[in-house]
Amino acid sequence: MQDFTLFPYQPGDVITMRKPHPCGSKQWRVDKAGAEITIVCCLCGHRHQMKRRDLEKATRAVKHSTEETKGQIT
């Protein structure tokens, strides 16, 4: 049996998506993490809620936040 682990999204992480948002940004910040993840566009502030599976498919890279930058828009 193959082991499957969920990607460890944490609030404050910055995600680079495969396709850009209509505002032109590919950078999103994780606001809430769970079965559904709320992300916020780093350029225009648009909020979007996605299922974890869909977000994992659309993610290109993740920059994990540190404790001192948690909750701040970068």
SVG drawing of the C-alpha trace seen along z (x, -y; Angstrom):
<svg xmlns="http://www.w3.org/2000/svg" viewBox="-14 -45 25 47">
<polyline fill="none" stroke="black" stroke-width="0.4" points="0.0,0.0 1.3,-3.5 1.7,-6.1 -0.1,-9.3 0.5,-12.5 -1.3,-15.8 0.7,-18.8 1.3,-20.7 -0.3,-24.0 -0.1,-26.4 -1.7,-29.8 0.7,-32.5 2.4,-30.3 2.8,-31.9 1.7,-29.7 2.8,-30.1 0.0,-28.9 0.3,-27.4 -2.1,-29.9 -2.2,-33.7 -5.2,-35.4 -7.0,-37.9 -5.1,-40.7 -1.8,-39.2 -0.5,-37.7 0.5,-34.1 1.2,-34.6 -1.5,-33.6 -1.3,-33.6 -3.0,-30.8 -5.5,-32.3 -7.2,-29.1 -6.2,-25.5 -8.3,-22.4 -10.3,-20.2 -11.0,-23.4 -8.3,-26.1 -8.9,-29.8 -6.3,-31.7 -5.9,-35.5 -4.3,-37.0 -1.1,-38.9 -1.7,-41.6 -5.4,-42.5 -6.6,-40.9 -9.3,-38.7 -10.3,-35.7 -10.9,-32.3 -11.8,-29.0 -10.6,-25.7 -10.7,-22.1 -7.3,-20.8 -7.1,-18.3 -7.8,-21.1 -5.2,-23.4 -2.6,-20.7 -3.0,-20.2 -2.9,-24.0 0.2,-24.7 3.6,-25.1 5.6,-26.1 5.1,-26.9 7.2,-29.3 6.6,-28.4 6.1,-31.3 8.2,-31.8 6.7,-32.6 7.5,-36.4 5.8,-36.8 2.7,-34.7 -0.5,-36.6 1.2,-39.4 0.7,-40.0 4.0,-39.9"/>
</svg>
